[in-house]
Amino acid sequence: MHKCINCSPFILITVIILMACNGKEKKSADIVNEPISIKKDTPTTKSTATAKSAPIINITDTLAIPYHVIYIKDSALTAERLAQKLALIFGEKLAAEMAKVKVKPSGPPMAWYKTQKAPFFFEAGVAIDKKPGKLSKGIFYRKLSPDSAVVAHFFGPYEETSQGYEALKEWLKDRKKKPSGAPYEVYVGDPIGKDGKAIDPYKVQTDIIFPHQ
């Protein structure tokens, strides 16, 4: 499901920067009494809505891939500040920590959002090849278990991923299943090609994962 980071170790940076450059913030109600936060995208006018193709969302009931993850907890007041902080976390802080504790990236970058509108409270991490030794202050470790999970393989503009969240919530409701943990996003596709140009967003994959009982 997820491909490992090879040439560009932190594809999330470009995902979020593209989102911020478009001037669109992720909007949603905060999580209340459940670990699922549902995104609500900025309303579009009729003219812009008709100009866009609907995102492609393929839903799969599967087992989550187990990962060792190191991550950082942080917050940001705006989408622009979120982009800056994620670039720093993935491009510098976690890269330096991996070198320090002698681990290697072994999977995609990922993020957990406690809120989906400003101010943003989030956890940003990267999959590594083994459990690390003692980590620096402010850097944490978690192991993702191969639990049952429903996954939305999302292809389309990143700012429209709320539709993936909505689809997964409906999937759980229709099957009378309950979430067993907070949802998270896994950034599978790189939005920037080898030539440095942006790839068609409908060819870029983001996995939205809801663990469930």
VENWO-V327111 format. One record per residue. RES is the residue in one small letter. SS is DSSP state (@ for helix, = for strand, . for the rest). PSI is psi in whole degrees, -180 to 180 (* if undefined). Layout:
RES | SS | PSI
RES | SS | PSI
This chain:
m | . | -44
h | . | 137
k | . | 148
c | . | 161
i | . | 126
n | . | -86
c | . | -49
s | . | 104
p | . | -20
f | . | 79
i | . | -20
l | @ | -31
i | @ | -50
t | @ | -33
v | @ | -50
i | @ | -38
i | @ | -41
l | @ | -40
m | @ | -45
a | @ | -39
c | @ | -30
n | . | -9
g | . | 27
k | . | 126
e | . | 148
k | . | 130
k | . | 141
s | = | 166
a | . | 146
d | . | 161
i | . | 128
v | . | 112
n | . | 16
e | . | 155
p | . | 7
i | . | 121
s | . | 129
i | . | 123
k | = | 146
k | . | 109
d | . | 158
t | . | 128
p | . | 142
t | . | 155
t | . | 168
k | @ | -39
s | @ | -42
t | @ | -32
a | @ | -41
t | @ | -21
a | @ | -19
k | . | 147
s | . | 150
a | . | 143
p | . | 155
i | = | 125
i | = | 112
n | = | 122
i | = | 133
t | = | 131
d | = | 119
t | = | -162
l | = | 135
a | . | 142
i | . | 129
p | . | 137
y | = | 148
h | = | 131
v | = | 133
i | = | 142
y | = | 166
i | = | 138
k | = | 137
d | = | 180
s | = | 161
a | = | 143
l | . | -28
t | . | 167
a | @ | -36
e | @ | -42
r | @ | -35
l | @ | -45
a | @ | -44
q | @ | -44
k | @ | -40
l | @ | -39
a | @ | -42
l | @ | -43
i | @ | -51
f | @ | -41
g | @ | -24
e | @ | -60
k | @ | -53
l | @ | -32
a | @ | -44
a | @ | -38
e | @ | -39
m | @ | -41
a | @ | -38
k | @ | -45
v | @ | 6
k | . | 53
v | . | 164
k | . | 151
p | = | 137
s | = | 11
g | = | -170
p | = | 159
p | = | 156
m | = | 165
a | = | 146
w | = | 129
y | = | 120
k | . | -30
t | . | 155
q | . | 17
k | . | 161
a | . | 139
p | . | 142
f | = | 132
f | = | 124
f | = | 165
e | = | 128
a | = | 127
g | = | 174
v | = | 143
a | = | 139
i | = | 169
d | . | -15
k | . | 167
k | . | 130
p | . | 167
g | . | -152
k | . | 127
l | . | 157
s | . | 159
k | . | 134
g | . | -2
i | = | 132
f | = | 164
y | = | 141
r | = | 153
k | = | 123
l | = | 125
s | . | 158
p | . | 60
d | . | 164
s | = | 139
a | = | 147
v | = | 133
v | = | 132
a | = | 113
h | = | 106
f | = | 130
f | = | 115
g | . | -178
p | . | 134
y | @ | -35
e | @ | -5
e | @ | 13
t | . | -12
s | @ | -30
q | @ | -33
g | @ | -42
y | @ | -44
e | @ | -43
a | @ | -40
l | @ | -38
k | @ | -43
e | @ | -39
w | @ | -46
l | @ | -43
k | @ | -45
d | @ | -31
r | . | 7
k | . | 42
k | . | 152
k | . | 143
p | = | 144
s | . | 4
g | . | 172
a | . | 140
p | . | 158
y | = | 161
e | = | 138
v | = | 128
y | = | 97
v | . | -46
g | . | 146
d | . | 121
p | . | -7
i | = | 127
g | . | 176
k | . | -23
d | . | 3
g | . | 3
k | . | 152
a | = | 136
i | . | 150
d | . | 120
p | @ | -22
y | @ | 0
k | @ | 7
v | . | 127
q | = | 130
t | = | 127
d | = | 128
i | = | 120
i | = | 125
f | = | 105
p | = | 144
h | = | 163
q | . | *
